[in-house]
Amino acid sequence: MPIRRILAAVIATAALAGLGLTGVATAATAATAQGAPSYVTPSQCREGGGEPRIDLPGNPCVGGSYDGQAVD
């Protein structure tokens, strides 16, 4: 009987550790994607309904679906 309990505890611990590693990998991927700067082309800005304002600091796309993103 004690061997079954120990085996069950080992399996449960391994399963939880696997879930924890998956969560860490997902968080790392999200942080990397979030930290990368977002650039759009002038044509993408216009197609999204915005206006590329390269005369403003930071060259933002103003309006539309890319509002606030830098135009490159």
SULLINQUI-V797090 format. One record per residue. N is the residue number from 1. SS is DSSP state (hx for helix, st for strand, lp for the rest). PHI is phi in whole degrees, 0 to 359 (NA if undefined). OMEGA is omega in whole degrees, 0 to 359 (NA if undefined). Layout:
# SULLINQUI-V797090
n = {N N}
ss = {SS SS}
phi = {PHI PHI}
omega = {OMEGA OMEGA}
This chain:
# SULLINQUI-V797090
n = {1 2 3 4 5 6 7 8 9 10 11 12 13 14 15 16 17 18 19 20 21 22 23 24 25 26 27 28 29 30 31 32 33 34 35 36 37 38 39 40 41 42 43 44 45 46 47 48 49 50 51 52 53 54 55 56 57 58 59 60 61 62 63 64 65 66 67 68 69 70 71 72}
ss = {lp hx hx hx hx hx hx hx hx hx hx hx hx hx hx hx hx hx hx hx hx hx hx hx hx hx hx hx hx hx hx hx hx hx hx lp lp lp st st lp hx hx hx hx hx hx lp lp lp st st st lp lp lp lp lp lp st st st lp lp lp lp lp lp lp st st lp}
phi = {NA 298 294 296 294 296 298 296 294 295 294 296 296 297 295 293 295 297 294 296 295 296 295 294 297 295 295 294 294 295 294 293 293 286 280 285 293 250 241 231 277 303 291 296 300 294 297 279 95 251 232 290 248 286 275 265 301 88 49 278 269 255 87 73 283 253 307 91 279 289 265 240}
omega = {181 180 179 180 179 179 178 179 179 180 179 179 179 179 179 178 177 177 179 178 177 179 179 180 179 179 179 179 180 180 179 180 182 184 181 178 183 179 173 176 177 180 177 179 180 179 178 177 181 179 178 182 181 177 180 177 180 180 184 167 185 179 177 185 179 183 177 180 181 177 182 NA}
